[in-house]
Amino acid sequence: MSVDVFFDEIDELLEKSWTMPLSGGKVVVDLKKLSYLVDKIKVSLPNEIKQAKLIVADRTDIIDDAKAEADGIVNEAEKKARMMLDQNEIVKQAKSQASDIILNAQTKAKEIRTSTNEYIDDILKKADEALTANLVDFRKARKSFKEN
């Protein structure tokens, strides 16, 4: 189960708790159920952290693949440029085409890196927001529990 489900259950438990009169909003909570839910959260959080680490590892793999592809494109462009230079009649054309190929390869590599970084940043941002929201809810529940 997701950590969110457990936090929802804690919210429900707190909403259904009996409010003590003249206590300034303190409530009576089923300690066993609350402890059970907190234990489940403790077990679930490491899995969500592992998922975030896998996302970071995937980002590294994607960037490495993009760099390898860009290097391959650049190497191929350089090979073509050298072959064209060997032909005296088309030296100018070879230089122009080689430059275009290298520029296109560098542009494509930069686009791939930028796109990959944006994608991974978006995923990490969403994971960060979810974990932050869960932590805020958890701290509120813990604070409420301590106040009782």
Secondary structure, 3 states (H helix, E strand, C coil): CCHHHHHHHHHHHHHHCEECCCCCCCEECCHHHHHHHHHHHHHHHHHHHHHHHHHHHHHHHHHHHHHHHHHHHHHHHHHHHHHHHCCHHHHHHHHHHHHHHHHHHHHHHHHHHHHHHHHHHHHHHHHHHHHHHHHHHHHHHHHHHHHC
